[in-house]
Amino acid sequence: MNDSSVQASTQKLLELLEELAAFTTPGPGVTRLLYTEEWSQAQIFLQEKMAGLGLEVSIDKVGNVYGRLSGRDPQQKVILTGSHIDTVVNGGKYDGAYGIAAAMIALQDLQRNFGQPQRTLEVVSFCEEEGSRFPLAYWGSGHVTERYDGSEAETCIDAEGVTLQAAMTESSFLQGVTDENGARNDIGAFVELHIEQGIILEKTDTQIGVVQGIVGQRRYVVKVSGIANHAGTTPMLMRQDALASAVEMLYVLESAAKTAGEPLVATSGKLEVYPNTPNVIPGEVLFTLDIRHSEEDELERFCEKLLAECNEIAVKRGVTLEVTSVLHTVPAPMDTKLSAMLENICRQQVKTYRMMVSGAGHDAQLFAPRCPTAMIFVPSRAGISHSPEEYTSPEQLVAGLEVLTAMLYELAY
Amino acid sequence: MNDSSVQASTQKLLELLEELAAFTTPGPGVTRLLYTEEWSQAQIFLQEKMAGLGLEVSIDKVGNVYGRLSGRDPQQKVILTGSHIDTVVNGGKYDGAYGIAAAMIALQDLQRNFGQPQRTLEVVSFCEEEGSRFPLAYWGSGHVTERYDGSEAETCIDAEGVTLQAAMTESSFLQGVTDENGARNDIGAFVELHIEQGIILEKTDTQIGVVQGIVGQRRYVVKVSGIANHAGTTPMLMRQDALASAVEMLYVLESAAKTAGEPLVATSGKLEVYPNTPNVIPGEVLFTLDIRHSEEDELERFCEKLLAECNEIAVKRGVTLEVTSVLHTVPAPMDTKLSAMLENICRQQVKTYRMMVSGAGHDAQLFAPRCPTAMIFVPSRAGISHSPEEYTSPEQLVAGLEVLTAMLYELAY
């Protein structure tokens, strides 16, 4: 792109991100939960915007919005690009929204500069990825890729007790949508542009991350049951202290994770103590484990060994252990050919880049087993995401847009 | 006592405990928080009951209720016995209430059998000991012994935001109480009968615990501040994980406590994590430390060393540590002469007994520095207390009553 068209694209991109950020519940940052009114307004806005760009708009049964730029060869499968419109509570302006906004501008630029593509290009705004309102994630891309068939909506309940089904039925955006099926078998490639949400690109002063793979995840809820007792009158050796037991387990977790080394990460992010009173020995502790690795074998071996060690600790201390698996995803390698194309583009555009693993989950991981899939990262300031502090500079945002645009050109023209 | 009078006393004691247990908010066990309506009703009930026994009743400015049996020699200081009427939330029938009920029956029996005592005997129902409603404890005995002067009531606030002062002003029981001063300098000895709230007497099949001393306590709130971050995208070695840091501190705490050995106990009973989300590295953790020992030097040395180690852990991990001391009591040795008298009584009554340290705090520790003080324990089933499951058998309750009655006879007749 020349300087004036870069300026114009930067302007359009920043404007679009600000416009999207305005669809939020009041409070710090952006909060746009699935099927809420602000979510509906955001999807309506995008629908109108896509139509304004001359794209053919469609909405599927869960509220994914597509904008289609038909190619000359209708026999060839679609090149899909985009990301998710939902956010976490008090999230940032870029997570998800950037991938949609940049995709729309890329399609607009491509159409203006090169006319109709050979292969059909589509931009998608997935209805949901974060799992912030309902205890399930990838509701949008999961429908497209047949992870979900919709039956989950009857039993899945948000914090207010509303079922996912009721939320869909009541959503103003889904009124009148007649699409019966969300699944698609006509996708030839998926490309997602996203902020890194980590600190690696910033620390290494790199413009572009070419994602080689998305980690697999295991998430567990661990319940340790001991005996609540008086903190003053119960000798140390007569205790079945649920918190002291959990502490030993978490101490082992961290040591083992450090020993295993990168790219393994292991985190306990949530821990609750009962009765949670200063002078009562805890009788019960619930904590979560979140463990990730890009290699399935390594991930499985680590989790098995850790849970066996937790069990030994429980037996030794006379407490009981209950482990519930709440999330199990396998690593999703990106397509090596597409990744090599992205590397080439970065070299041609004289951009610094690095091959990297994504420690966060993304819609792209749902597509990876079904079609060639690629992911492009841009830096996140201080690695901060899921926060009103989330920030990527205009120059960094445009660098990602340029790589995406070139990639879509190569795939579709 | 002969069999029929033992039976009569047992009956009266059990009845009185049941009557007191009825003054509670609905829910499991007994909940009778300071200055609530059920608390007022319980104190009114005791006031009337004491008057019915021919005792001269008085109420001091914080709502401690006294029943006085005047002695022949008004020059001699008062022999005081009793315990506290308040409970924890969902507590038991015996904690506190037993010491009041048994004292009333002891005075009734002594008066009936031996007439007017030489020295004045008084039973007291302290308004508060547990610290369950307001974040301060010993509000009753603390006034009598001048730990408190009442100025604390303006700034001390309960969970609903009510100040202690407002709770006092609104209490129906304190309407019309004109006493201006709670402090007393006319107490010659204090004797408290209480359930053990621990498992030692039951484990050793012993009827009576003669308390040699009450442990000193240190209670701290520790705040660990790290940096909240994405659990997937932040490598293990780039984390400032507040929970992992707290875990290492608590792991050290337990090891050090086990190494120190009895009677030291160290507990973390309360721990809270922020933001407490499975996929976010914790940015902040608050936890409590409760550390007790019967020797001040040992207690002080242990706490100093532990806090220094916590500080080293914080520095090593790049997190900040804020330690607030919220309770600091020194060990309270009981009067050796009074304890020897209790031992003698147990031998005379052919009861099994053991000298022991109280790991729990009691009103007696406020009196110990001011006048000869003694404490008698009876067993708690399975060591359970502060629970609806709290239980001591009628035989065990009466054994304690018999020892208390004999002790008061020796002191006052």
Interface residues (C-beta under 8 A of the other chain):
Chain A: E196 Q197 G198 I199 I200 V215 Q217 R219 A228 N229 H230 A231 G232 T233 T234 P235 M236 L237 M238 D241 L243 A244 V247 E248 L250 Y251 E254 A257 K258 G261 E262 P263 L264 V265 A266 T267 S268 G269 K270 L271 E272 V273 N276 T277 P278 N279 V280 I281 P282 T288 D290 R292 S358 G359 A360 G361 G383 I384 S385 H386
Chain B: E196 Q197 G198 I199 I200 V215 Q217 R219 N229 H230 A231 G232 T233 T234 P235 M236 L237 M238 D241 L243 A244 V247 E248 L250 Y251 E254 A257 K258 G261 E262 P263 L264 V265 A266 T267 S268 G269 K270 L271 E272 V273 N276 T277 P278 N279 V280 I281 P282 T288 D290 R292 S358 G359 A360 G361 G383 I384 S385 H386 S387
